[in-house]
Each structure stands twice: as C-alpha cells, then as structure tokens.
C-alpha cells in the first residue's frame, strides 16, 4: 500500500545531494560515512523544516489562511524557515520565541527580521500560553491565522519525511549504495517519525537512529512512535506497525538544549576542516558528536555504511560565536 499524499507546494530544492564524506571516513577509521544534504533545501539557507513546510503551507492556503504562527527557541531554524515560506507566499508571520530578547540580534533572529516576521517573547511563561494570545491578536487585525506546531512536527510535517525516504531510496539504488544506519538529531520528532514510516513504505531495511537533542530516550521514543503511527493513519496506510523501528540514543544531551560543550565544538571543527561542511551547535553538531563517539567505541564496523542526515542550521552559528 502506498501513501495517499495530501497537496504540497514544491518550493524545496530537491532532491538534496547525497555525498560520501571521504576525508571524515578516513580520519575516523570506521564505517563509510555519507551525508544527506538537507541543509541545501533552499529556503532562507535551507534545512529540514522546508520539506515539512511544503505540506503545512499548502494546508494553510487550502484553508484560506493568510498568516502563519509558530514557536521555537530564540535561534530556531524552524521559525526562520517558516518566516521565509510566509514571505514567499505573501503571508504574514508571527513567531513566539522562548525567553527574553537578547541584547544582540544575530543568526536566525536577524534573518527573521529581514524576512518581515513579527517576534513575540514568552519571558517566564510557557509557549502554549502565549500562542493563543497571538492568535487572538492576529484575528482582531482581520487576518486568518494558521498555527504550525513546534518544529512543524505533526502528521503533515512528518509527511515531508515519508516522501524524503522515497527520494533517498531512489538515490541509493541509482548510486548502488547500501546504508546500514541513518543517524540524525531528533527533538520534536517529526523528521525521525517520517523517516521511520517512510522506511516501512519504501522498503529501507537499515536502522534509523535518532540522537536526542534534549529529551530522555523513553519520552522521545514514545513521541516519535506516536507521530509515525498517526501519520500512517493520515496517509491512508492503516495500522502500520512502526514503533519497533524507532531507535533513540540520549547519551549526548550534555548540558541541555543549546548548551554547547566540547563534543559539539570538536564535531563542528572536524567536519568543517575535513569536509568544508558547516554544522550547527544545537542539532547537527550534537548529532554528529554522537556519531563520532559511537564510531570511536565501535558501535559500527569498518565494513558498514552510515548516512548522516544533515538537517541544516548553520545560519545560527554567529549567535554562538562566543561558545565556539
């Protein structure tokens, strides 16, 4: 059974490149390492949320909405890509950001302002308290808002990564490559949920390992499995069993979300200096740090192949200059 995909807007630069990291592979002396370049999706410096937004923005337009509202951390890549998608389709955009405004506007915050987004800060409050207030404010202005959840991680967002697995399996077949493990950073869970479901739909038989960015493994496993199951139902795939395919490692959370440690610094420098590829300190840097450590202690054999799914985020680097 194949998915019954909903309408989508095709604005991502697809397919994204699939490349072998020759020098990193040699340096670590472990498995062959490949990279899926979803940092090259093209929407205001790209990133994985662009695939999700193709379905989410299509749904917003189908419902006659003219203003996107979403939420995230101060340097949220999802918020930056949402602001860019709104600009591209002539929609208003409001971003509810965690905490207090910083003294200096840099990284994704600067891009959000350039893209014309309106910024709201939660202060000491929870985001789910502030978002309804922003919805009401937008409605009083005569606009029709569309709320996108954290990370774009609902059934529509995850659908973008079911389709991404079709893209990947086609590339692997054309290039004659077999991948034993896919490794990526996982937080709100939409990317991993989509890939897990896509693996079942498109007969990918490797493991899909999410390196947790901020959640305990049990919590993230439950979150990803529930979203993958709900997405299967949404796409007309019935009760597709996917929970057993969800693999999560929470050994690399370190000091917590967006707290940059030596592991992230080493990963960023290593990949930049060996491959000319920029990671970000929060997601891909932490996920790559996890992959590097797993290779060093022998979790993968020399004869295996590992694919690192680059979810983007380099636009945030200037905001972490003092930590790097």
Steps between C-alpha positions, in 0.01 A plus 500: 500500500633844402431828682215725396701821512318830567559809288844652521680810373822406322739775610783297652810441290466125454646248486766611746850367439620167636878504543771285652714667767828348384737690728285463811467127431878465475562717806271296725604163357153354534205445270450679170327829584252662263305823546153600383516876444164628620686816596472569126120510468518865394257683729694787669817286536302174504441229755275206571193708585466603136375152406241523778392850402419388145202313647424737787485817290294320236251411773497859628418633154236232445325624814513861385751605766719806448724503807734231635568470873758266648732469796852402593822601674670832433721348228235264363574379149136401466385855574744643244378265227136568591563875468660442160211285377253767614693768311510286188122459495406849615383391843544674832716325759519515879764310696462423870853461636601357834644728769610862483634692198882499490714812503634428153300397193695241303466160331144387438358797690653737249363294213153494658498879508624525141221264396240727660385275785345645815678374812334429836695391808359269767708633790432273797182357351444181303471522123158335504377790713628767261405346164120529557544867589686559174226317310240729654705810421541395136129426471407843638704646214267326255746228404445125495788329681633148453692355796794273425620292797851497643739374234215452253470157659146382436366252245534748214855591592605139545354425157784703351744241629298201386544646154866571574556129553365434151757751373783339695425142398494611138840665537648198675377267228635725224841527670521134602540583870375297795451691826500313830418794727344844461599736783343841568422740780151452641306741721139579404500165320342579164803425285573168666131399502471565127818309419394204714165477325663562164741213565207264539323637191805510270677184621803658664645228723769690689472639851385857563665641812393829652759672716287679757569871523308565821256223602547176697507202268176345627308827455637562151440140394135528605465837325652381171309170498168674569556755225611235249189296577271802469667596172442151363129534576491848345658368178253214472749231599285354777658362815854481364724362777795736543574528874758220484694694234553805724852513646613782728828575677500761776866471607599832343257752652787647698412826674158518333340673206730752327773457763816462294765266639835371384337210312302740280802726448713207390231372260448841339873557450570148378229498232575857393874446470486155342200542271418872469152428639349726766295352782311690770574489874153389615382218274741374237806575711362294788383221270837485324677499836292198589584328171872569545496353851302196390755434225790538743372238740410255224122522469544467122740270318745605233300317233174682572362822350345781705297790363497823699185700422603867506193692619656845454544781748827670406321838492503491881882474525569873553276500807731243662831664412602542864435129563695375199 
